[in-house]
Amino acid sequence: MASRSSRQSYSHNHNNGSASSSSTTSSSSSSAAVSSRTTVGHAQPAHNISGRPKPPSATSRRSVTPNSRTQSFHSDQEPRRVRVAIRLRPRNAEDLLSDADFSDCVELQPELKRLKLSKNNWSSESYRFDEVFTETASQKRVYEVVAKPVVESVLNGYNGTVMAYGQTGTGKTYTVGRLGKEDASERGIMVRALEDIIASTSPASDSVEVSYLQLYMESIQDLLAPEKTNIPINEDPKTGDVSLPGATVVRVQDLDHFLQLLQVGEANRHAANTKMNTESSRSHAILMVHIRRSVHEKVNDEINSQEKGTKSDLFDGNGIPIVRKSKLLIVDLAGSERIDKSGSEGLLLEEAKFINLSLSSLGKCINALAENSSHIPTRDSKLTRLLRDSFGGSARTSLIVTIGPSARHHAETASTIMFGQRAMKIVNMVKLKEEFDYESLSRKLEGQVDHLTAEIERQQKLRDDDKYKLEKQLRECHDSFAEARKVLVTRSEILEKENIHLESEMKGILNELNHQKDLNNLMQDKVSKLEMSLKQSEQHQLENSTYQKVLADTTQMYEKKMAELIKQIEDERAHSENAEEQLALMKKLLSEHQKSIQGQKQIDELALKLQEMYQLHENTLSELQSLKSENKDLLLQKAKLNEELHSVRQRLLEQEKQRKGIENELIKLKRAVPENENDFEDKKSYMKEELSKGSSEFGNRMGSYRSNPLRENISGQRATIAKICEEVGLQKILQLLTSEDSDVQVHAVKVVANLAAEDINQKRIVEEGGLDALLMLLRSSETTTILRVASGAIANLAMNEMNQALIMDKGGALLLAKTASKTEDPQTLRMVAGALANLCGNEKLLTVLKEDGGIKALLGMVRSGSSDVIAQVARGLANFAKCESRGVIQGHRIGRSLLIDDGALTWLIANSNTNSASTRRHVELALCHLAQNEDNAKDIISGGGVKVLIQISVESSREDIRNLAKKMLRLNPSLQADMHAR
């Protein structure tokens, strides 16, 4: 039979059957944990494989038959009995070919945990095992049912054995030693057991060591060091423990390390090709795992109540540390074989003899233990000596019996089944092995004694020094107390006098403030009059400039007309002179012709021609006269216009001087009057609260007065633009944005920006494609005015939440960031910063806004140095931080603020003391909102933000910000700890 083909069949059927066996595995695992607990502490006398007879008792001599059990494989009724499971190998190609005319001799009943072995077509025998695995059972299920309970017992301090027995070629090595390099689901018991052991131990306090041996022709050889052969077996006469001096012991670091060791051992193991198996194991492989674990308090929970009572004195007394030493044996027995079937010759024959001899000795020991014999022949073979603790000893043992389905091997299958049946009758005496770790306790106590001795010496020295210092301080305190008492008496008298003086000064200051208030009211009236006169002057100047332009155009027209008339007069004068010359010539000719008259007809013609010339001369003279009079009138009119123009220029110069004087006076008044409530309070912070309220009312009246004319002007402009929009149509105005004429684009974008300032117009602008046109201007235009006004229009649209999402979807943030990088105009940067600040107020867009470079663009615009731009930057950061804090409170956001990565926190801390009241207010709000997130505490502390928050809580001009800063310092544990440390 080919073992390789049988293993391939195993792999295929395991993959198909893994899903169906998962539920069984989970239930078996849970019952295994129960079994490992109840076994501890209930050990009773039983047969020992060493051969030493024990006193007879009902418990130790009790023979447990498999037919009497009705519980699962991990039943707690018989926790010390050897557990036996049977596994059927799938049919391979050779079985299918040779047994084509025969039915299977094995019938499995896994739900009843029974197996039927057919002798012939009409006779069969039924056997019951602790677990029955079909040919589709997965490696994982086999491990969890058979080996995992033993591994758990070993981790709790008990010895354990997992052994595979069966005919050659039935899958023992596949079940126990499969590495599963290509398919992790095919890993065998060895790999899975070490995986659980490594996962359950700590490298710091526990140790896991392995030895890998083979029993080859009654010679124990080291598979990890092949040069070590014929290793002796030593037995401790007191404890009966078996040891192998000289065998290689390797401390396992991790699972990969163990797999390397296992590969080395498998490469050194003896195997050969027989008729029964192409890779037949010619030796018994034994993996010995030594575990040393320190006992902690949590381990005691896994011990039953009886053992807790016996061990409690060890922990309640001196607290001596305890270690548990346990050993796990995983045995892959070589397969039994018949010489006539395997065809072994020569060395293979000798190997088969030794294999069958050692298996026969093991079978004898099993029979003797099952029959409660007084003599156990353990010394007949080295295999039985190595396994003396596994059968009838103190170890918890599980046996996996492997069989094949072929009827050709009925005798071998029956023998294997009977071996398992006899093994189920053996009852072991499990025993917990604990030792006191006196060495570690001694080292620990010595270190503590040295530490305490040095500490006592230091404390004694400190007490002596403190005593001397306290005595000295006590004497000094007595002396200083007397002096301080005298100083306090004198100081109290001085303070009373100063208090009286301060009260009188306070009354004077109150009177002065009242007087200042009256002056401010007068200044307010004067400012209103000056502003009104300034407005009228500007309007008058505008009218004068228009009149001056018209006058200049009229003057130019008249000068041009006069030049034409003068030219015409000169032409007429030349024409008149020519006519006079012709007339003289004609007279001369007439006189000559009169002298020599040739005919009356010629004389008449000349007379008629002379009369016509005379008439023409008269007409020319009259026309010349009229032109001269007209020219005279034009000269008079020109002189009059020049006089009017001169007088208008004089009036304009006077009005310009008057306007500049009014502006200078207005600037002086604005400087004299405080701009708002905060400035007034800063200058007079020591005064009473009533005066601050009065100054606040004054600041409010001033702000409302200044805003009224501006609001009326803006309202008038917007009304005019709205009227234009109604007459022309919004669609035509938006089409002008794509004009090639830059002047047309400028006027069109200004109209759109003013329309966008009204909420009722924003929806129409977006629906008509106005947003796309504005973004196109940002993308393509290089004109500063267009960029500034387009950015302002987008900022107006960004006030609406729905428009904010559209702007981000169309790449508006990227275009605004690019615009900020390619311009240095402060007004344009202010508009771009305002648009980005509005977008920062939408919590849903924060991540995309940061990815598009919005935060970097805001911080980059600080380079302009403009207070208006910096104020918009601070407002954007405050909006961003506020949305983030809201998301953290509502549970939408976790982690550090997105502002920290771009350096916004550093900038906020550096500009917390800026002179601009608006910028400072936004910076304070941003820092307070960032402090609401516990994840930002580390960065705030490292950047010096705690000091700034403390300053805000005390010095902020707004009470709500002060309260918010105090709340953050109080509720944030990290900030509070750093504040206390300061």
SEKE-104967 format. One record per residue (C-alpha): residue in one letter; y, z, x. Coordinates in steps of 0.25 Angstrom, whole numbers, padded with zeros to 4 digits, always signed. Layout:
BEGIN
aYZX
...
# end
This chain:
BEGIN
m+0000+0000+0000
a+0014-0003+0005
s+0023+0009+0005
r+0035+0000+0007
s+0033-0007-0007
s+0030+0007-0013
r+0044+0012-0008
q+0050+0000-0014
s+0044+0002-0027
y+0049+0016-0027
s+0063+0012-0024
h+0063+0002-0035
n+0057+0012-0046
h+0066+0023-0041
n+0078+0015-0044
n+0073+0011-0057
g+0069+0025-0061
s+0081+0033-0055
a+0089+0033-0068
s+0078+0037-0077
s+0075+0049-0068
s+0089+0055-0067
s+0088+0064-0079
t+0075+0070-0074
t+0082+0072-0060
s+0094+0080-0065
s+0085+0089-0074
s+0076+0091-0062
s+0087+0095-0053
s+0093+0105-0062
s+0079+0112-0063
a+0077+0111-0048
a+0089+0120-0046
v+0083+0130-0056
s+0070+0130-0049
s+0076+0132-0035
r+0083+0145-0040
t+0071+0151-0047
t+0062+0149-0036
v+0070+0159-0027
g+0065+0173-0027
h+0052+0171-0035
a+0042+0168-0024
q+0029+0175-0025
p+0016+0175-0016
a+0009+0162-0015
h+0000+0154-0006
n+0005+0152+0008
i+0001+0139+0015
s+0000+0147+0028
g-0014+0152+0023
r-0010+0167+0022
p-0016+0173+0009
k-0007+0180+0000
p-0010+0191-0009
p-0015+0186-0022
s-0006+0187-0034
a-0005+0180-0048
t+0008+0173-0043
s+0004+0169-0030
r-0010+0164-0034
r-0006+0157-0047
s-0009+0143-0047
v+0001+0134-0054
t-0005+0122-0061
p+0004+0110-0064
n-0002+0108-0078
s+0004+0122-0082
r+0018+0118-0079
t+0027+0113-0090
q+0040+0113-0083
s+0048+0103-0075
f+0047+0101-0060
h+0058+0111-0057
s+0052+0122-0067
d+0056+0136-0063
q+0043+0142-0068
e+0035+0139-0055
p+0046+0137-0044
r+0037+0140-0032
r+0026+0130-0035
v+0025+0118-0027
r+0032+0106-0035
v+0024+0093-0036
a+0029+0080-0041
i+0022+0067-0041
r+0028+0053-0039
l+0022+0040-0042
r+0025+0028-0033
p+0028+0015-0040
r+0018+0003-0038
n+0020-0006-0027
a+0016-0020-0025
e+0003-0017-0019
d-0001-0007-0031
l+0003-0018-0041
l-0006-0028-0033
s-0018-0020-0031
d-0018-0012-0044
a-0015-0023-0053
d-0028-0021-0061
f-0027-0006-0062
s-0018+0003-0069
d-0010+0015-0063
c-0018+0027-0060
v-0006+0036-0062
e+0001+0039-0075
l+0014+0047-0074
q+0019+0056-0085
p+0033+0061-0079
e+0038+0067-0092
l+0025+0076-0092
k+0025+0077-0077
r+0011+0072-0077
l+0003+0062-0070
k-0010+0055-0075
l-0020+0050-0064
s-0030+0040-0070
k-0044+0040-0064
n-0048+0028-0072
n-0044+0021-0085
w-0049+0033-0094
s-0048+0045-0085
s-0035+0052-0080
e-0030+0065-0075
s-0016+0071-0078
y-0008+0079-0068
r+0005+0087-0069
f+0016+0088-0059
d+0030+0094-0058
e+0036+0080-0058
v+0031+0066-0060
f+0039+0055-0054
t+0036+0041-0059
e+0037+0029-0050
t+0052+0027-0055
a+0057+0041-0051
s+0069+0040-0041
q+0070+0047-0028
k+0081+0056-0033
r+0073+0061-0044
v+0061+0064-0035
y+0070+0072-0026
e+0077+0080-0036
v+0064+0084-0044
v+0055+0086-0031
a+0064+0090-0019
k+0078+0094-0024
p+0073+0108-0030
v+0066+0111-0016
v+0079+0106-0009
e+0087+0116-0017
s+0078+0127-0014
v+0079+0124+0000
l+0094+0125-0001
n+0093+0139-0007
g+0084+0144+0004
y+0070+0141+0001
n+0060+0132+0009
g+0056+0119+0002
t+0046+0107+0004
v+0046+0093-0002
m+0034+0085+0001
a+0028+0072-0003
y+0013+0070-0004
g+0005+0057-0008
q-0003+0046-0004
t+0002+0036+0006
g+0012+0025+0001
t+0015+0033-0012
g+0030+0036-0008
k+0031+0049-0001
t+0040+0045+0010
y+0048+0037+0000
t+0050+0050-0009
v+0053+0059+0003
g+0059+0052+0015
r+0066+0039+0009
l+0079+0038+0016
g+0086+0029+0005
k+0095+0021+0015
e+0096+0009+0006
d+0095+0015-0007
a+0100+0030-0009
s+0091+0032-0021
e+0078+0031-0013
r+0082+0043-0004
g+0070+0052-0003
i+0068+0067-0004
m+0072+0070+0011
v+0086+0063+0010
r+0089+0069-0004
a+0085+0083+0000
l+0094+0083+0013
e+0105+0077+0005
d+0105+0089-0005
i+0103+0099+0006
i+0115+0093+0014
a+0124+0093+0002
s+0120+0108-0001
t+0123+0114+0012
s+0135+0116+0020
p+0136+0112+0035
a+0144+0124+0038
s+0135+0135+0034
d+0121+0128+0032
s+0112+0120+0040
v+0102+0109+0037
e+0092+0105+0048
v+0080+0095+0047
s+0067+0092+0055
y+0059+0079+0052
l+0045+0080+0056
q+0032+0072+0054
l+0017+0077+0055
y+0010+0066+0062
m-0005+0067+0065
e-0004+0083+0064
s+0008+0082+0074
i+0022+0086+0070
q+0032+0077+0075
d+0048+0077+0075
l+0053+0065+0068
l+0067+0067+0073
a+0062+0069+0087
p+0050+0060+0089
e+0047+0065+0103
k+0044+0079+0096
t+0029+0079+0092
n+0018+0089+0089
i+0029+0100+0085
p+0022+0113+0083
i+0022+0121+0070
n+0026+0136+0071
e+0024+0146+0060
d+0032+0159+0059
p+0022+0171+0057
k+0031+0179+0049
t+0038+0169+0040
g+0027+0158+0040
d+0039+0148+0042
v+0034+0135+0049
s+0043+0129+0061
l+0042+0117+0070
p+0048+0121+0083
g+0053+0108+0091
a+0056+0100+0079
t+0069+0094+0078
v+0079+0101+0069
v+0092+0093+0065
r+0104+0098+0058
v+0107+0089+0047
q+0122+0085+0046
d+0122+0076+0034
l+0113+0067+0026
d+0116+0055+0035
h+0111+0063+0047
f+0099+0067+0039
l+0096+0053+0036
q+0097+0049+0051
l+0087+0060+0054
l+0077+0055+0043
q+0078+0041+0048
v+0074+0045+0062
g+0063+0053+0057
e+0057+0042+0048
a+0058+0033+0060
n+0049+0042+0068
r+0039+0045+0057
h+0025+0039+0058
a+0022+0028+0048
a+0012+0016+0047
n+0007+0005+0039
t-0005+0007+0031
k-0012+0000+0020
m-0007+0010+0010
n+0008+0011+0016
t+0016+0002+0025
e+0024+0014+0030
s+0014+0025+0029
s+0019+0038+0034
r+0009+0043+0044
s+0015+0057+0045
h+0020+0069+0037
a+0036+0069+0037
i+0042+0083+0036
l+0057+0085+0035
m+0061+0100+0037
v+0075+0104+0032
h+0080+0117+0037
i+0092+0123+0029
r+0100+0135+0033
r+0110+0139+0022
s+0120+0151+0022
v+0119+0159+0009
h+0133+0160+0002
e+0136+0168-0011
k+0135+0155-0019
v+0120+0153-0014
n+0116+0166-0021
d+0119+0160-0035
e+0107+0151-0032
i+0097+0163-0030
n+0090+0169-0042
s+0093+0183-0047
q+0082+0190-0040
e+0086+0185-0026
k+0100+0188-0029
g+0096+0203-0030
t+0088+0203-0017
k+0099+0196-0009
s+0111+0203-0015
d+0110+0214-0005
l+0112+0204+0007
f+0125+0199+0002
d+0131+0213-0004
g+0129+0220+0009
n+0134+0215+0022
g+0136+0201+0018
i+0126+0195+0028
p+0125+0180+0028
i+0112+0174+0023
v+0106+0160+0027
r+0095+0153+0020
k+0085+0145+0028
s+0076+0135+0021
k+0067+0123+0024
l+0064+0110+0017
l+0052+0102+0020
i+0051+0088+0015
v+0038+0082+0018
d+0033+0068+0017
l+0018+0068+0019
a+0011+0056+0024
g+0002+0050+0013
s-0012+0052+0012
e-0021+0040+0014
r-0035+0035+0014
i-0040+0028+0026
d-0047+0017+0019
k-0035+0013+0010
s-0024+0015+0021
g-0032+0007+0032
s-0028+0017+0043
e-0033+0014+0057
g-0031+0020+0071
l-0019+0029+0071
l-0016+0027+0057
l-0030+0033+0054
e-0027+0045+0062
e-0014+0047+0055
a-0020+0046+0042
k-0030+0056+0046
f-0020+0066+0050
i-0011+0063+0037
n-0023+0065+0028
l-0027+0078+0036
s-0014+0084+0035
l-0013+0081+0020
s-0027+0086+0018
s-0023+0099+0024
l-0011+0100+0015
g-0020+0097+0003
k-0029+0108+0007
c-0017+0118+0008
i-0012+0113-0006
n-0026+0115-0012
a-0028+0129-0006
l-0014+0133-0011
a-0017+0128-0025
e-0030+0135-0025
n-0024+0148-0020
s-0033+0148-0008
s-0032+0159+0002
h-0032+0150+0014
i-0022+0139+0015
p-0026+0129+0027
t-0012+0127+0032
r-0016+0126+0046
d-0025+0114+0044
s-0013+0104+0046
k+0001+0105+0052
l+0006+0099+0038
t+0001+0111+0031
r+0008+0120+0041
l+0021+0113+0040
l+0020+0114+0024
r+0015+0129+0024
d+0028+0133+0017
s+0028+0122+0007
f+0015+0125+0000
g+0012+0140-0003
g+0024+0144+0005
s+0039+0148+0003
a+0044+0134+0001
r+0048+0127-0012
t+0039+0114-0012
s+0040+0101-0020
l+0029+0090-0018
i+0030+0076-0022
v+0017+0068-0023
t+0017+0053-0023
i+0006+0044-0029
g+0004+0029-0031
p+0001+0022-0044
s-0011+0014-0038
a-0025+0017-0044
r-0031+0013-0030
h-0026+0026-0025
h-0031+0035-0036
a-0038+0045-0027
e-0026+0047-0018
t-0017+0048-0030
a-0026+0059-0036
s-0027+0066-0023
t-0012+0066-0022
i-0010+0071-0036
m-0020+0083-0034
f-0012+0087-0021
g+0000+0088-0030
q-0007+0096-0041
r-0012+0106-0031
a+0001+0107-0024
m+0007+0111-0038
k-0001+0124-0038
i+0005+0129-0025
v+0016+0140-0027
n+0025+0143-0015
m+0033+0156-0013
v+0048+0151-0011
k+0056+0160-0002
l+0071+0161+0001
k+0074+0162+0016
e+0087+0169+0019
e+0091+0175+0032
f+0103+0184+0036
d+0113+0176+0045
y+0116+0187+0054
e+0121+0179+0065
s+0133+0173+0057
l+0135+0186+0051
s+0136+0192+0065
r+0146+0182+0070
k+0154+0183+0058
l+0155+0198+0059
e+0158+0198+0074
g+0170+0188+0071
q+0175+0197+0060
v+0174+0210+0068
d+0182+0203+0079
h+0192+0198+0070
l+0194+0211+0063
t+0195+0219+0076
a+0206+0209+0081
e+0213+0211+0067
i+0212+0226+0068
e+0219+0226+0081
r+0230+0216+0076
q+0232+0225+0064
q+0233+0238+0072
k+0243+0231+0081
l+0251+0226+0070
r+0251+0240+0063
d+0256+0246+0075
d+0267+0236+0077
d+0271+0237+0062
k+0271+0252+0063
y+0281+0251+0075
k+0289+0241+0068
l+0290+0248+0055
e+0294+0261+0061
k+0305+0254+0069
q+0310+0246+0056
l+0310+0259+0048
r+0320+0265+0058
e+0328+0253+0058
c+0328+0253+0043
h+0333+0267+0042
d+0345+0263+0051
s+0348+0250+0044
f+0347+0257+0031
a+0358+0266+0034
e+0367+0255+0039
a+0364+0246+0027
r+0368+0257+0017
k+0381+0258+0024
v+0383+0243+0024
l+0379+0241+0009
v+0389+0251+0005
t+0400+0244+0012
r+0395+0231+0007
s+0395+0235-0007
e+0409+0239-0007
i+0413+0225+0000
l+0405+0218-0011
e+0412+0225-0022
k+0425+0221-0017
e+0420+0206-0015
n+0415+0206-0029
i+0429+0210-0035
h+0435+0199-0026
l+0425+0189-0030
e+0427+0192-0045
s+0442+0189-0043
e+0439+0176-0036
m+0430+0172-0047
k+0440+0174-0057
g+0450+0165-0049
i+0439+0154-0047
l+0437+0154-0062
n+0452+0152-0065
e+0452+0141-0054
l+0440+0134-0061
n+0447+0134-0074
h+0459+0128-0068
q+0450+0118-0061
k+0444+0115-0075
d+0457+0112-0081
l+0461+0103-0069
n+0448+0095-0071
n+0451+0093-0085
l+0465+0087-0081
m+0458+0079-0071
q+0448+0074-0081
d+0459+0069-0090
k+0467+0063-0079
v+0454+0056-0074
s+0452+0050-0088
k+0466+0045-0088
l+0465+0039-0074
e+0452+0032-0078
m+0458+0026-0091
s+0470+0021-0083
l+0460+0015-0072
k+0452+0008-0083
q+0465+0002-0089
s+0470-0002-0075
e+0457-0009-0072
q+0458-0016-0085
h+0472-0020-0083
q+0469-0025-0069
l+0458-0033-0075
e+0467-0039-0085
n+0478-0042-0074
s+0468-0048-0065
t+0464-0058-0076
y+0478-0061-0079
q+0481-0063-0064
k+0469-0073-0063
v+0475-0080-0076
l+0489-0080-0070
a+0484-0086-0056
d+0476-0097-0063
t+0488-0101-0072
t+0497-0101-0059
q+0488-0109-0052
m+0487-0119-0063
y+0502-0120-0064
e+0504-0122-0049
k+0494-0133-0050
k+0501-0140-0062
m+0515-0138-0055
a+0509-0145-0042
e+0504-0156-0051
l+0518-0157-0058
i+0526-0157-0044
k+0516-0168-0039
q+0519-0176-0052
i+0534-0174-0051
e+0534-0179-0036
d+0526-0191-0041
e+0536-0194-0052
r+0547-0193-0042
a+0541-0203-0033
h+0538-0212-0044
s+0553-0210-0049
e+0558-0213-0035
n+0550-0226-0034
a+0555-0230-0048
e+0570-0228-0043
e+0566-0236-0031
q+0560-0247-0040
l+0572-0246-0049
a+0582-0248-0037
l+0574-0259-0032
m+0574-0266-0046
k+0589-0264-0047
k+0590-0271-0034
l+0581-0282-0038
l+0588-0283-0051
s+0601-0285-0044
e+0595-0295-0035
h+0589-0302-0047
q+0601-0302-0054
k+0608-0309-0043
s+0597-0319-0043
i+0593-0320-0058
q+0582-0331-0059
g+0579-0328-0074
q+0583-0320-0086
k+0568-0316-0088
q+0567-0310-0075
i+0579-0302-0077
d+0574-0297-0090
e+0561-0293-0084
l+0568-0285-0073
a+0577-0278-0083
l+0565-0274-0091
k+0558-0269-0079
l+0570-0262-0075
q+0571-0255-0088
e+0557-0250-0088
m+0559-0245-0074
y+0571-0237-0078
q+0564-0232-0090
l+0553-0227-0081
h+0563-0221-0072
e+0569-0213-0083
n+0555-0208-0088
t+0552-0204-0074
l+0565-0196-0073
s+0563-0189-0086
e+0548-0185-0082
l+0553-0181-0069
q+0563-0172-0075
s+0553-0166-0085
l+0543-0163-0073
k+0554-0156-0065
s+0557-0147-0077
e+0542-0144-0079
n+0541-0141-0064
k+0553-0132-0065
d+0546-0124-0077
l+0533-0123-0069
l+0540-0117-0057
l+0547-0107-0066
q+0533-0104-0073
k+0527-0102-0059
a+0537-0093-0054
k+0536-0085-0067
l+0520-0084-0065
n+0522-0080-0051
e+0531-0068-0055
e+0521-0064-0066
l+0510-0065-0056
h+0517-0056-0046
s+0520-0046-0056
v+0506-0045-0060
r+0501-0043-0046
q+0511-0032-0044
r+0506-0025-0057
l+0491-0027-0052
l+0494-0021-0039
e+0501-0009-0046
q+0489-0008-0055
e+0479-0008-0043
k+0487+0003-0036
q+0487+0011-0049
r+0472+0009-0051
k+0469+0013-0037
g+0477+0025-0038
i+0470+0029-0051
e+0457+0027-0045
n+0460+0036-0033
e+0465+0047-0042
l+0453+0046-0050
i+0444+0047-0038
k+0452+0060-0034
l+0450+0065-0048
k+0435+0062-0048
r+0434+0069-0034
a+0441+0081-0040
v+0433+0083-0052
p+0418+0087-0051
e+0408+0075-0055
n+0398+0084-0062
e+0393+0098-0065
n+0385+0099-0053
d+0396+0096-0043
f+0405+0106-0050
e+0394+0116-0049
d+0392+0114-0034
k+0406+0116-0031
k+0407+0129-0039
s+0393+0134-0039
y+0398+0148-0037
m+0405+0148-0051
k+0400+0153-0064
e+0392+0145-0073
e+0403+0143-0084
l+0411+0136-0074
s+0399+0127-0070
k+0398+0123-0085
g+0413+0120-0086
s+0412+0111-0074
s+0399+0104-0080
e+0407+0101-0093
f+0418+0095-0085
g+0409+0086-0077
n+0402+0082-0090
r+0416+0078-0096
m+0420+0070-0084
g+0407+0063-0083
s+0408+0059-0098
y+0422+0054-0096
r+0419+0046-0085
s+0407+0040-0092
n+0414+0036-0105
p+0423+0024-0099
l+0411+0019-0091
r+0402+0020-0103
e+0412+0013-0112
n+0413+0002-0102
i+0398+0001-0100
s+0396+0001-0115
g+0406-0010-0117
q+0400-0019-0106
r+0386-0017-0112
a+0391-0020-0126
t+0397-0033-0120
i+0384-0037-0113
a+0376-0034-0126
k+0385-0043-0134
i+0384-0054-0123
c+0369-0052-0124
e+0369-0054-0139
e+0377-0067-0138
v+0370-0073-0126
g+0356-0068-0128
l+0348-0059-0118
q+0338-0071-0115
k+0349-0079-0109
i+0355-0068-0101
l+0341-0065-0095
q+0340-0080-0092
l+0353-0079-0084
l+0346-0070-0074
t+0338-0082-0069
s+0351-0090-0067
e+0353-0096-0053
d+0368-0092-0053
s+0368-0078-0047
d+0381-0074-0055
v+0374-0077-0068
q+0363-0069-0064
v+0372-0057-0060
h+0379-0057-0074
a+0366-0059-0081
v+0359-0048-0074
k+0371-0039-0077
v+0370-0042-0092
v+0355-0039-0092
a+0357-0026-0084
n+0368-0021-0094
l+0358-0025-0106
a+0347-0017-0099
a+0355-0004-0099
e+0353-0003-0114
d+0340+0001-0119
i+0340-0009-0131
n+0341-0021-0122
q+0330-0017-0112
k+0319-0022-0121
r+0325-0035-0123
i+0328-0037-0109
v+0314-0035-0105
e+0308-0043-0116
e+0317-0055-0113
g+0312-0055-0098
g+0324-0047-0093
l+0316-0038-0084
d+0309-0050-0078
a+0322-0057-0075
l+0328-0044-0068
l+0315-0042-0059
m+0317-0057-0056
l+0331-0055-0051
l+0326-0043-0042
r+0316-0052-0036
s+0324-0064-0034
s+0339-0061-0033
e+0346-0057-0020
t+0359-0054-0027
t+0363-0040-0025
t+0370-0039-0039
i+0358-0045-0046
l+0349-0036-0039
r+0358-0024-0043
v+0360-0027-0058
a+0345-0032-0060
s+0340-0018-0054
g+0350-0011-0063
a+0345-0019-0075
i+0330-0015-0071
a+0334-0001-0069
n+0340-0001-0084
l+0327-0007-0089
a+0319+0003-0081
m+0324+0014-0090
n+0314+0010-0100
e+0300+0015-0098
m+0294+0002-0104
n+0303-0007-0095
q+0298+0002-0083
a+0284-0002-0084
l+0288-0017-0085
i+0297-0016-0073
m+0285-0010-0065
d+0275-0020-0070
k+0284-0032-0066
g+0286-0027-0052
g+0300-0021-0054
a+0298-0009-0045
l+0294-0019-0033
l+0306-0027-0036
l+0316-0015-0036
a+0310-0010-0023
k+0312-0024-0017
t+0326-0024-0022
a+0329-0011-0016
s+0324-0015-0003
k+0332-0028-0002
t+0346-0023-0006
e+0356-0013+0000
d+0366-0013-0012
p+0367+0001-0017
q+0370-0003-0031
t+0357-0012-0031
l+0349+0000-0025
r+0354+0009-0036
m+0349+0000-0047
v+0336-0002-0040
a+0334+0013-0038
g+0338+0016-0053
a+0327+0006-0058
l+0317+0012-0049
a+0321+0026-0053
n+0319+0022-0068
l+0305+0017-0065
c+0302+0030-0058
g+0303+0037-0071
n+0290+0031-0077
e+0278+0039-0073
k+0269+0028-0076
l+0275+0019-0065
l+0276+0029-0053
t+0264+0024-0046
v+0267+0009-0047
l+0282+0012-0044
k+0278+0018-0031
e+0268+0007-0027
d+0279-0003-0030
g+0288+0004-0020
g+0298+0010-0030
i+0298+0023-0023
k+0300+0017-0009
a+0311+0008-0014
l+0318+0020-0020
l+0318+0028-0007
g+0322+0016+0001
m+0335+0014-0008
v+0340+0027-0002
r+0344+0019+0010
s+0356+0014+0003
g+0363+0028+0003
s+0369+0026-0010
s+0370+0039-0019
d+0367+0031-0031
v+0355+0024-0026
i+0349+0038-0020
a+0352+0044-0034
q+0343+0033-0040
v+0332+0035-0030
a+0332+0050-0032
r+0331+0048-0047
g+0319+0038-0046
l+0312+0049-0037
a+0315+0060-0047
n+0310+0051-0059
f+0297+0048-0051
a+0294+0062-0047
k+0297+0067-0062
c+0287+0057-0067
e+0277+0061-0057
s+0279+0076-0060
r+0277+0073-0075
g+0264+0066-0072
v+0259+0077-0064
i+0262+0087-0075
q+0255+0079-0085
g+0243+0077-0076
h+0245+0061-0075
r+0248+0062-0060
i+0242+0069-0048
g+0244+0069-0033
r+0257+0068-0024
s+0269+0061-0029
l+0270+0047-0026
l+0285+0049-0021
i+0280+0057-0009
d+0273+0045-0002
d+0285+0037-0002
g+0294+0048+0004
a+0302+0052-0008
l+0299+0067-0007
t+0305+0067+0007
w+0317+0059+0002
l+0319+0069-0010
i+0319+0081-0001
a+0328+0075+0009
n+0339+0071-0002
s+0338+0084-0010
n+0352+0088-0005
t+0359+0075-0008
n+0373+0076-0012
s+0372+0067-0025
a+0369+0076-0037
s+0361+0065-0044
t+0352+0062-0032
r+0350+0077-0029
r+0346+0079-0044
h+0336+0068-0044
v+0330+0073-0030
e+0329+0087-0035
l+0321+0082-0048
a+0312+0074-0040
l+0308+0085-0030
c+0306+0095-0042
h+0297+0085-0049
l+0289+0082-0036
a+0287+0097-0034
q+0280+0097-0048
n+0268+0091-0042
e+0259+0100-0034
d+0254+0089-0025
n+0268+0086-0020
a+0269+0100-0015
k+0264+0098-0001
d+0274+0086+0002
i+0286+0094-0004
i+0283+0106+0005
s+0281+0098+0017
g+0294+0090+0014
g+0302+0102+0012
g+0303+0100-0003
v+0301+0115-0006
k+0314+0119+0000
v+0321+0108-0008
l+0315+0112-0021
i+0320+0126-0018
q+0334+0121-0015
i+0333+0113-0028
s+0329+0125-0036
v+0341+0132-0032
e+0352+0122-0029
s+0350+0111-0039
s+0362+0108-0048
r+0353+0106-0060
e+0346+0118-0066
d+0334+0110-0071
i+0331+0105-0057
r+0332+0119-0052
n+0323+0125-0062
l+0313+0113-0059
a+0313+0116-0044
k+0310+0131-0047
k+0299+0127-0056
m+0292+0118-0046
l+0294+0128-0035
r+0288+0139-0044
l+0276+0131-0050
n+0271+0123-0037
p+0262+0132-0029
s+0264+0125-0016
l+0279+0124-0017
q+0280+0139-0021
a+0271+0143-0009
d+0280+0135+0001
m+0292+0141-0005
h+0287+0155-0003
a+0283+0151+0011
r+0298+0147+0013
# end
